[in-house]
């Protein structure tokens, strides 16, 4: 009996131990369940560091690459002085003149202004005269800029790889020529992309401002009337007015004649013979 009782107790202990082990093993997966997202490609963030992650992500966002172009039309009293003043204003903010043109009544100025000083420069321009028109165009080239940079890095890596291949022995002459041809092609493409980036950098760093100057009517009316140019202008205007008067008189005469011309023709044919007869009769009468 004692042996059976001892065996029963051992059997019960074994069953209880098995049940407890099964319960612990069933809890283990539930405790390790949060690790599953990391296996699926997700990152588990602790509560303490959750507030830091957005800041670091935003810090890695690239700056926008913007190309800004401005077109302005202004009415001023003195074209030459306004162009010189605009160039001086551009120099104070680090800009430079790319193109300039002027005559007595109008002028054109193209200035490159550092991107961060465009608003300051355009505001100062308003002191030169009246802004009659203003147009601002902004082009976002961020995606193209960074995609090109990635392509440049890939090309540089490909070129280094191809050159390293040439260092290995055992190549045939035809294979060496083929590798060198590919290196030249990659190099040309790399230089083209670098030139594209350089051009973008220049347009991003300096904004283009085109200014069209037009002389105001008040300034045009104040031109000296004693000058030779003014006298020639008056003579030209007088000649034009005389020519216009002659042409107007001729057209007025034609306009007057055209409506009555049919009646004049009919009257001519009706009275032609009687007039001739009267004239001949007068000639045939004997003189007393």
Beta strands, then each sheet from edge to edge (+ up, - down):
strand 1: 66-76
strand 2: 96-102
strand 3: 106-114
strand 4: 130-140
strand 5: 206-215
sheet 1: 2+ 3- 5+ 1+ 4-
end
